[in-house]
């Protein structure tokens, strides 16, 4: 497996693994100009991708996202990467951007609602369980805290505050799989393995067929040296999502390391069919060729 990046720097593969993004999806977003093409990512770049994931999860059309980003770059000359530098949220299938504490419609530039500076500071101070707009149910309030966690990440807030936001979302809605997984990933970054494991396991209790949670547990147990449990979760992720390229890659490494050459070869081959053009494909081809050569040598004896 490639060497781990520093806590503040992530490789392209690590970003895809952490966020559950396929290479072809990431390339599509890059080609559309939503995010820049990178091989090394900072934490803020992960936040930008999460914001984009959130917009797409809320079924905001890609064309509308592109229109909003173009408008923001044109209207705000100092902003080069709106998803990284601003907070974009969905309202229905429309986009609203927070600029200097104000809600703005990105295309028209119309301010929708002004917040005083002291009001914004109050909101960022975690004011108990009161929603800033309405208290229309625990689910809506949980979503508010989930979005606040994303916003805190984008603002570069301390991990303690980010974790507090996601924990608050989970307290309000224990079935919030997104908050559970993000909370687990925040703990994972801090190498708080027990807390990360607990969050991922809780996500699976809510949604047993959640491939990303199985994949994350595979990574976690691999970090802890528990290869048997790591392999089981990678295999489960693949059983649920056969086209999960990253799971094939990590499982191939794990099998190869454990001397399971034939299994490793099958997963290297599967990975190369799914993701032949990524920066990791060259490594996959090299490892597959090594296994094939070893098989020929032993077979010819």
MOURHU-V522945 format. One record per backbone hydrogen bond with DSSP energy under -1.0 kcal/mol. CO is the residue of the C=O (numbers start at 0). NH is the residue of the N-H. E is the energy in kcal/mol with one decimal. If there is no record, write none. Layout:
CO/NH/E, CO/NH/E
//
This chain:
5/8/-1.3, 9/40/-3.4, 10/14/-2.3, 11/15/-2.3, 12/16/-2.5, 13/17/-3.0, 14/18/-2.3, 15/19/-1.3, 15/20/-1.6, 21/25/-2.4, 22/26/-2.6, 23/27/-1.8, 24/28/-2.1, 25/29/-2.1, 26/30/-2.8, 27/31/-1.8, 28/33/-2.2, 29/32/-1.2, 38/11/-1.4, 40/9/-2.9, 41/45/-1.3, 42/46/-1.8, 43/47/-1.9, 44/48/-1.9, 45/49/-2.3, 46/50/-2.4, 47/51/-2.0, 48/52/-2.6, 49/53/-2.5, 50/54/-2.1, 51/55/-2.2, 52/56/-2.7, 53/57/-1.8, 54/59/-2.4, 55/58/-1.6, 60/64/-1.9, 61/65/-2.6, 62/66/-2.2, 63/67/-2.3, 64/68/-2.5, 65/69/-2.3, 66/70/-2.2, 67/71/-2.3, 68/72/-2.3, 69/73/-1.9, 70/74/-2.7, 71/75/-2.6, 75/78/-2.1, 80/83/-1.1, 80/84/-2.4, 81/85/-2.6, 86/97/-2.5, 88/95/-2.8, 90/93/-1.6, 93/90/-2.7, 95/88/-2.8, 96/103/-2.9, 98/101/-1.6, 101/98/-3.1, 102/111/-3.7, 103/96/-2.5, 104/108/-2.5, 109/104/-2.8, 112/102/-1.9, 115/119/-2.0, 116/120/-2.2, 117/121/-1.9, 118/122/-2.1, 119/123/-2.1, 122/125/-1.1, 125/127/-2.0, 126/129/-1.3, 136/140/-2.0, 137/141/-2.8, 138/142/-2.0, 139/143/-1.8, 140/144/-2.0, 141/145/-2.2, 142/146/-2.8, 143/147/-2.3, 144/148/-2.1, 145/149/-1.7, 146/150/-2.6, 147/151/-3.0, 148/152/-2.1, 149/153/-2.3, 150/154/-2.1, 151/156/-2.7, 152/155/-1.3, 157/161/-1.8, 158/162/-3.1, 159/163/-1.9, 160/164/-2.1, 161/165/-2.1, 162/166/-2.7, 163/167/-2.1, 164/168/-2.1, 165/169/-2.3, 166/170/-2.5, 167/171/-2.0, 168/172/-2.3, 172/175/-2.2, 174/176/-1.6, 175/179/-2.2, 176/180/-2.7, 177/181/-2.5, 178/182/-2.6, 179/183/-2.4, 180/184/-2.5, 181/185/-2.2, 182/186/-2.1, 183/187/-2.3, 184/188/-2.4, 185/189/-1.2, 186/191/-2.9, 187/190/-1.8, 190/192/-1.4, 191/195/-2.3, 192/196/-2.8, 193/197/-2.3, 194/198/-2.0, 195/199/-2.4, 196/200/-2.6, 197/201/-2.1, 198/202/-2.1, 199/203/-1.8, 200/204/-1.7, 201/205/-1.6, 202/206/-2.7, 206/209/-1.7, 208/210/-1.1, 209/213/-1.5, 210/214/-2.6, 211/215/-2.8, 212/216/-2.1, 213/217/-2.2, 214/218/-2.1, 215/219/-2.4, 216/220/-3.0, 217/221/-1.7, 218/222/-2.2, 219/223/-1.6, 220/225/-2.6, 221/224/-1.1, 224/226/-1.3, 225/229/-2.3, 226/230/-2.9, 227/231/-1.9, 228/232/-2.0, 229/233/-2.3, 230/234/-2.6, 231/235/-1.9, 232/236/-2.4, 233/237/-2.1, 234/238/-2.4, 235/239/-2.1, 236/240/-2.3, 240/243/-2.0, 242/244/-1.5, 243/247/-1.8, 244/248/-2.3, 245/249/-2.6, 246/250/-2.3, 247/251/-2.4, 248/252/-2.1, 249/253/-2.2, 250/254/-2.8, 251/255/-2.5, 252/256/-2.4, 253/257/-1.6, 254/259/-3.1, 255/258/-1.2, 258/260/-1.4, 259/263/-2.5, 260/264/-2.6, 261/265/-2.0, 262/266/-2.0, 263/267/-2.5, 264/268/-2.5, 265/269/-2.1, 266/270/-2.5, 267/271/-2.4, 268/272/-1.6, 269/273/-1.7, 270/274/-2.8, 277/280/-1.2, 279/283/-2.2, 280/284/-2.8, 281/285/-2.1, 282/286/-2.6, 283/287/-2.5, 284/288/-2.4, 285/289/-2.0, 286/290/-1.9, 287/291/-2.3, 288/292/-2.5, 289/293/-2.1, 290/294/-2.2, 291/295/-2.0, 292/296/-2.3, 293/297/-2.4, 294/298/-2.2, 295/299/-1.6
//
